[in-house]
Amino acid sequence: MRQQNLSTVLGQVHRAGQLSRAALTTSTGLNRSTIRTLVAELEQRHLVTEGDAVVTGSPGRPSPVVAARGDGAVVLAADVKVSRIIFAVVGLGGTVHQRVEVPLTDDSRGVAPTVDRLVELIGTALAESPDLHVVGLGVSVAGIVRVADGFVHLAPNLGWVDVPLANLLVDRLSGDLGITDLDVVIGNEADLGALAEHVRGAGSGTRDMVYVSGEIGVGGGIVVDGRPLVGRSGYAGEIGHMVVNPEGRPCHCGSIGCWETEIGQRALLRHMGWADGGDHEVVDAIMREASAGSQRALDAFAEVGTWLGIGLASLINVLNPQRVVLGGVFARAFSYLIDAARVEVDRRSLGPARAVTAITPATLGEDSSLVGAAEMAFTPVLADPTLLPLHDTDVDVAATAS
Amino acid sequence: MRQQNLSTVLGQVHRAGQLSRAALTTSTGLNRSTIRTLVAELEQRHLVTEGDAVVTGSPGRPSPVVAARGDGAVVLAADVKVSRIIFAVVGLGGTVHQRVEVPLTDDSRGVAPTVDRLVELIGTALAESPDLHVVGLGVSVAGIVRVADGFVHLAPNLGWVDVPLANLLVDRLSGDLGITDLDVVIGNEADLGALAEHVRGAGSGTRDMVYVSGEIGVGGGIVVDGRPLVGRSGYAGEIGHMVVNPEGRPCHCGSIGCWETEIGQRALLRHMGWADGGDHEVVDAIMREASAGSQRALDAFAEVGTWLGIGLASLINVLNPQRVVLGGVFARAFSYLIDAARVEVDRRSLGPARAVTAITPATLGEDSSLVGAAEMAFTPVLADPTLLPLHDTDVDVAATAS
């Protein structure tokens, strides 16, 4: 019971960044003395700090503010994209420290060089901050991932097939760095983007959300009644492979006319008459052309927007979400895509479902999968804060006695 | 706590029909004396009966069998289809009593004559069995339904628009029959079919299921992690309006190329070269032709099967279900459709998701929506069995003292 209550309080502070004790009392339904005791214990475990009292607007005395301690428990998070790895140390409350990017090329995005690079980044981060209490490593990969054991079935744009990534990392962390106590979790970039946008981004506060992210491929994540839709074996949300044009173009997955073939980066380049290849810099170039008034670029986005809307209509009819969050390319080029998309959504989705659906760009930018990887890595500590040791610090006696 | 435990025990007995006390002890985690007390109370509320002890195969004494009392609490259930109303009295445990069908014609399927007919059926059923304890009325409608207040937005094949069906029925039950204490709930036929197949049919035992039902239109219901996916406002599961052929045929919903336009009854008739119209008897006629070897009929089913498979591939990729249950036409014509459907599923769904998905015909036949309507109507009593009165019956003292 105490562990459950510690988890509830820490989870709320972690999501919000900071909350007054009075707000915690209201939101948890626990009484004031229980909250005071729980916060004191979380403080002794270096997970939160309690600051000055603030006036909350409600009757009664000013209430102390409880803040997630960004330098207490931290996780390491990495997002392995096609053209680069983004790596960061992320603290409780979502604070991103030491964010670095390293490019990946055709020569360096294979499994072995990527694992080398990740181990190097981890070693450097730990050497730079030996005092951090690192509780996990989360890695986002643009591929089909079995979360249970961190196995990557297929990451087509990285060229990876059947990679036991978590095991590879655990072995190397142990062998190269002598680290044997780090939980390593691997997730699909779109699932993690959805998680991050739901917890800290454009989906915050919704219980029924669809996240559609355009990178080179197209991924997604679905939140149903506040929880990620994982499906029977964890592969739900592969919305990029909905069939929208059955007589259309071949998809790398083996099917024909998947949504990805009409709204992925290749489709955009095709409409521009450009050769395939590149990553977000080519989308940026098309956006610059559109911004300068190039009809070809505007038409390319409108064509992709039309197909985006066709697929969104299907998802709205099947899932009846409260919010559709568009990430990656679709967030960056939102203003160029959305009008054409809305035409199809209005025409093809059922009125009662459409009436409750807001379509909105993601707000975490290119860090959404990174933030989601960190969230996933924090899961064990958030579930059981007693995993962190108690410290004999001088507890703020004034606060606990108030 | 007691109410919650009564609800748990009654729910398990209702789903299974009957269970030994020993099985209840195992499945609930409650101890034997608690189960004995709970069963005795449910018996006094006329919800279950306790029968002879049976040997369970596990060590210990033979354990008495607890059975749902089909003549205790009952609900009235109706399924308003395009060509007929199916009506029944359904007892706890799923026992169907007094099942009748009345035809609907172009003249009689309007709102007013349908409500007349329903009130008449209810009046007759109550007059025939005055001793039944009726706890609810559930009605299935082939349309878009707002469950919260039983409002039918649109039932295209009935020609209904914006019908406050629950309110109409409540008013008439009160005015015509003097009944003022009956909960009236309305549901979409496919949602209710999914519920029934999940509780008592081909989806029993699964936590992630997709139900696809072909009637004149195409509906569906989705179960995620054991619970119906309802979406933000209750309209999830309109899978008949996934866009599968965006340049295809107009759908009555206003879109083009909805799944329904390729796998609904109209598509089947189109492939046969037959005029549109009729209900399940025309499908039966096509099945007879197919069974007699008619290539045209076999090709018609294969064509529909192909499009069925295309849409199923999308649903498998998006939802990663454990079981896909095909109802209505797709269950009756399963053997004629499934080979063509599997070709597309195998080609278009992602291997890891497909590997865990079984595709299977529904097992409740044309009563699935009726059974689902009954299940929905039982919900309040299953949640709180103390809604039923205690009776001063001679409790089986031997059983409660054992």
Chai-1 contact restraints between the chains, C-beta under 6 A:
chainA,res_idxA,chainB,res_idxB,connection_type,confidence,min_distance_angstrom,max_distance_angstrom,comment,restraint_id
A,I144,B,P352,contact,1.0,0.0,6.0,A-B,restraint_1
A,H153,B,P352,contact,1.0,0.0,6.0,A-B,restraint_2
A,D208,B,G231,contact,1.0,0.0,6.0,A-B,restraint_3
A,D208,B,R232,contact,1.0,0.0,6.0,A-B,restraint_4
A,V224,B,V224,contact,1.0,0.0,6.0,A-B,restraint_5
A,V224,B,L229,contact,1.0,0.0,6.0,A-B,restraint_6
A,L229,B,V224,contact,1.0,0.0,6.0,A-B,restraint_7
A,G231,B,D208,contact,1.0,0.0,6.0,A-B,restraint_8
A,G231,B,L319,contact,1.0,0.0,6.0,A-B,restraint_9
A,G231,B,N320,contact,1.0,0.0,6.0,A-B,restraint_10
A,R232,B,D208,contact,1.0,0.0,6.0,A-B,restraint_11
A,R232,B,N320,contact,1.0,0.0,6.0,A-B,restraint_12
A,R232,B,Q322,contact,1.0,0.0,6.0,A-B,restraint_13
A,R232,B,V356,contact,1.0,0.0,6.0,A-B,restraint_14
A,S233,B,V356,contact,1.0,0.0,6.0,A-B,restraint_15
A,Y235,B,N320,contact,1.0,0.0,6.0,A-B,restraint_16
A,Y235,B,P352,contact,1.0,0.0,6.0,A-B,restraint_17
A,Y235,B,A353,contact,1.0,0.0,6.0,A-B,restraint_18
A,A236,B,L319,contact,1.0,0.0,6.0,A-B,restraint_19
A,A236,B,N320,contact,1.0,0.0,6.0,A-B,restraint_20
A,E238,B,N317,contact,1.0,0.0,6.0,A-B,restraint_21
A,E238,B,L350,contact,1.0,0.0,6.0,A-B,restraint_22
A,I239,B,V318,contact,1.0,0.0,6.0,A-B,restraint_23
A,H241,B,N317,contact,1.0,0.0,6.0,A-B,restraint_24
A,M242,B,S314,contact,1.0,0.0,6.0,A-B,restraint_25
A,V243,B,I310,contact,1.0,0.0,6.0,A-B,restraint_26
A,V243,B,A313,contact,1.0,0.0,6.0,A-B,restraint_27
A,V243,B,S314,contact,1.0,0.0,6.0,A-B,restraint_28
A,V243,B,R348,contact,1.0,0.0,6.0,A-B,restraint_29
A,P246,B,I310,contact,1.0,0.0,6.0,A-B,restraint_30
A,S255,B,R348,contact,1.0,0.0,6.0,A-B,restraint_31
A,I310,B,V243,contact,1.0,0.0,6.0,A-B,restraint_32
A,I310,B,P246,contact,1.0,0.0,6.0,A-B,restraint_33
A,A313,B,V243,contact,1.0,0.0,6.0,A-B,restraint_34
A,S314,B,M242,contact,1.0,0.0,6.0,A-B,restraint_35
A,S314,B,V243,contact,1.0,0.0,6.0,A-B,restraint_36
A,N317,B,E238,contact,1.0,0.0,6.0,A-B,restraint_37
A,N317,B,H241,contact,1.0,0.0,6.0,A-B,restraint_38
A,V318,B,I239,contact,1.0,0.0,6.0,A-B,restraint_39
A,L319,B,G231,contact,1.0,0.0,6.0,A-B,restraint_40
A,L319,B,A236,contact,1.0,0.0,6.0,A-B,restraint_41
A,N320,B,G231,contact,1.0,0.0,6.0,A-B,restraint_42
A,N320,B,R232,contact,1.0,0.0,6.0,A-B,restraint_43
A,N320,B,Y235,contact,1.0,0.0,6.0,A-B,restraint_44
A,N320,B,A236,contact,1.0,0.0,6.0,A-B,restraint_45
A,Q322,B,R232,contact,1.0,0.0,6.0,A-B,restraint_46
A,R348,B,V243,contact,1.0,0.0,6.0,A-B,restraint_47
A,R348,B,S255,contact,1.0,0.0,6.0,A-B,restraint_48
A,L350,B,E238,contact,1.0,0.0,6.0,A-B,restraint_49
A,P352,B,I144,contact,1.0,0.0,6.0,A-B,restraint_50
A,P352,B,H153,contact,1.0,0.0,6.0,A-B,restraint_51
A,P352,B,Y235,contact,1.0,0.0,6.0,A-B,restraint_52
A,A353,B,Y235,contact,1.0,0.0,6.0,A-B,restraint_53
A,V356,B,R232,contact,1.0,0.0,6.0,A-B,restraint_54
A,V356,B,S233,contact,1.0,0.0,6.0,A-B,restraint_55
